[in-house]
Amino acid sequence: MSKIHKNLNTIAITTRDPIEQKDALLKIIKSRSIDVIFESHVAQSISLEGYEFSELIKRVKVIVSLGGDGNFIATCRRAAQSEAYMLRRIMSQQLKV
């Protein structure tokens, strides 16, 4: 699979409820030709190594927030001082990867 964009090598994914989103998270990892990194609590739920949010936003240009409005707004607030773009996905059942 080709790269989405030549400057987009890594994205971050965050969610408040990683157990509920586990299947969607694993699909994302397997289906893309980019590196996917996770916030620590999300990574632990799928047996991967993750990053504290302050470190995560230094490593990526795009953060994908899985969940509802509250999760997206909270993530935007936390990332406000970074230069990362924010994307939102509401429900894992709708996630097509």
Secondary structure in CASP SS format (residue, H / E / C, confidence):
PFRMAT SS
TARGET T0000
AUTHOR 0000-0000-0000
METHOD secondary structure of the structure
MODEL  1
M C 1.00
S C 1.00
K C 1.00
I C 1.00
H C 1.00
K C 1.00
N C 1.00
L C 1.00
N C 1.00
T E 1.00
I E 1.00
A E 1.00
I E 1.00
T E 1.00
T E 1.00
R C 1.00
D C 1.00
P C 1.00
I C 1.00
E C 1.00
Q C 1.00
K H 1.00
D H 1.00
A H 1.00
L H 1.00
L H 1.00
K H 1.00
I H 1.00
I H 1.00
K H 1.00
S H 1.00
R C 1.00
S C 1.00
I C 1.00
D E 1.00
V E 1.00
I E 1.00
F E 1.00
E E 1.00
S H 1.00
H H 1.00
V H 1.00
A H 1.00
Q H 1.00
S H 1.00
I C 1.00
S C 1.00
L C 1.00
E C 1.00
G C 1.00
Y E 1.00
E C 1.00
F H 1.00
S H 1.00
E H 1.00
L H 1.00
I H 1.00
K H 1.00
R H 1.00
V C 1.00
K C 1.00
V E 1.00
I E 1.00
V E 1.00
S E 1.00
L E 1.00
G C 1.00
G C 1.00
D H 1.00
G H 1.00
N H 1.00
F H 1.00
I H 1.00
A H 1.00
T H 1.00
C H 1.00
R H 1.00
R H 1.00
A C 1.00
A C 1.00
Q C 1.00
S C 1.00
E C 1.00
A C 1.00
Y E 1.00
M E 1.00
L E 1.00
R E 1.00
R E 1.00
I C 1.00
M C 1.00
S H 1.00
Q H 1.00
Q H 1.00
L C 1.00
K C 1.00
V C 1.00
END
